[in-house]
């Protein structure tokens, strides 16, 4: 069947074999979209000024997929869809030709998705960005290859594409806050100088700010409100966001840096029953989202809300599962990213509204020859029933470990009764990520994440200060395990500022010396502050952007972070312990761990259960060749108490000595010549030291 439109576009049936729009040289562009309940699907074409130049009824239908071939359409063409059918929200149907829809498989959008109630009413064409047909030609990757950093070497560095370079003095103003700005040589050089291996980008998939925020003059700065799973958001683009994102990945790979994407497949920007019709809802609302069941029937007015954002995406549906996994493959294969951090990942494995350890989503990723080879990081919870699932993801996943965060924060602010728990977190949380079954690198350890206090604010504020968010300071977590050391916020007190800087060093050292995969928040190395805002998701302004003007204290902290990462990379004892009672790896080079009381004796049961005990030391060494002195041996001393404590050092063979590498209570001790110690060491209150055998 061939037809000629009134706009001189030649249409043919096309094919249902591939969803989305794809151009074939000499044939034209194939379009296919999943829309099971439609009576008619119209493909709308637009000129460069977004004026509609054609509305073509798609002639092909194969099951639930509508399709066509338009021979004259070439790359760069703007398009969208209009659906004819039943508009009945109570029945879960939102099909209306008045709503222009974004192609769920669009690989590019001509502008950001921005809410505008005036343009949304009646015909939404002028509010909606247009999908872009992409060229079939290959991007020039210039022979760059994926770094493939081993888990044991991985150090995650989380940043926001815009916020990282918006104020960067060495980035051209026109490129600040963009994909191209992030891959400028000076920026990459700085990231590389830290020693991190993998840059975790906060969401870059096309998103829309919530209408509520827009009306308040705010925006969803973090980007956790997606509307398309394939398109790099045009907000961070200069001319072509898809190509520019590829350039970013290519340049990072050229310098050995991995790119990890923070992805949101648990909800969409269409929100609940009163939300807008932008894409998914217009094509198949009833299957794309989850609904509550009342008296044995789905109630389409009641969206399941495991996310707190109004809706929950239904990966229990095969077409939705296909959409999500097609998206992941696209980012890995076409955009060359190295892995994903899944926001509220429990939602992705819900089948029948309950978390399933063997869900279809897990099975697909486990067996997929492409996706099974990339880094998979779970935020192992959502807010639905039974939503906290730390330690319950498949063995090839990493998991963000909030137990590590909370215990380390509490320990260093001198909360009592945490000694045993702190030691467990420090050694990889093997009570959660079980020996023999999970790698010791499974735990993603962090002190600060994008949601919550920055490291500086953690030691400067005891209360959240979120007034700028417009919710009378009601939003954000109230249990921050923070301390201000005498003054809330900035102070000129040298004593308070000194203890704050020391506490930062304690937390940083604990992070990089712990077993697991370290996650570090960009800017924490130079004292970034959000002035006490612990939920700055809607602050697209200097509250969230990195301030690159540093003080002397910031520069000292930056040097300490670099030193700690160097130290971690220098020995497998800090990043990949292989203990005799853990058979995850088969190795003859087992390592050895000894815990010591400050008296010099090994920790006994009564020491671990001493509620008031806030001091201990741990010795890390090699099991074999221990007496030859050829292998590393380290002693780490922790003193989270309010008093200085004398530690008797473990005895070494004749001719060997303990040397002090650094002490967090001594500024710049990490760049001085190691000091030989004899017998014992006085550890200042609230401080940490690392000693190494000669």
KADA-V5895 format. One line per field, one symbol per residue. ss: DSSP state (a for helix, b for strand, c for the rest). phi: phi as a letter, one per 40 degrees, with the letter a starting at -180 (. if undefined). A space follows every 50 residues. Layout:
ss = ???
phi = ???
This chain:
ss = cbbbcccccbbbcccccccbbbbbcccbbbbbbbcccccbbbbbbbcccc cbbbbbbccbbbccbbbbbbcccccccbbbbbbbccbbaaacbbcccccc bcccccccbcccccccaaaaccccccccccbbcccccccccccccccccc aaacbbbbbcaaaaacccccccaaacccaaaaccaaaaaaaaaacccbbb bcccbcbcccaaaaaccccccccccbcccccbcaaaccccaaaaaaaaaa aaaacccbbbbbbccccccccccccccccaaaaaaaaabcbbbbccbbbb bbbcccccccccbccccaaaaaaaaaaaaaaaacccccbbbbccaaaaab bccbbccccaaaaaaaacccaaacbbbbccbccccccbcccccccccbbb caaaaaaaaaaaccccccaaaaaaaaccccccccccccccccbbbbcccc ccccaaaaccccccccaaaccccccccccccccccccccccccaaaaaaa aaaaaaaaaaaaacccbbbbbccaaacccccccccaaacccccccccccc caaaaaaaaaaaaaaaaaaacaaaccccbcccccccccccbbbbbbcccc cbccaaaaccccccbbbbbbbbcccaaaccccbbbbbbbcccccbbbbcc cccccccbbbbbbcccccaaacccbbbccbbbbcccbbbbbbbc
phi = .bbbccbgbcbbcgaccachbacbdgbhbcbaacacbccabbcbbbcccg ccbabbcccbabgbbbaabbcccbdgccaabbbbicbadccgbbcaccbc bccdbcbabcaccbcacccccfccdccccbcbcccccccccfgcbccfcc dcbcbcbcabdcccbdbcccbddcbcgbdcccbcdcccdcccccgcbbcc ccdbcdbbccddcdccgbacccgcacbacbccccdbbcbacccccccdcd cccdbgbcbbccbbbcabccfcdcccbbadcccadcbcbcbcbbfgbcbc cbccbcbgbhabccccccccccdccccdccccccbgcbiabccfcdccbc bggbcbcbcdccccccccccccbbcbbbccaacccgccbdgbcdccbbbc bcccdccccccccgccgbdccccccccgfccbbcdgbbcccccccabbbc chccccccbbbbbcbbdccgbfgccgccbbfbabghbcgdaccccccccc ccccccccccdcccchbcbbcdgccbgcbbfgcbaccbbcaddbcccccb cccccccdcccccccdccccacccbacbcccbccbcacccbbbbbbccch cccbdcccccdccbbabbbbacccfcccgcbcabbbbbbcccbcbcbccd cbddgbacbccabccbcgccbbcdbcbbgaacccdfabbbbbcc
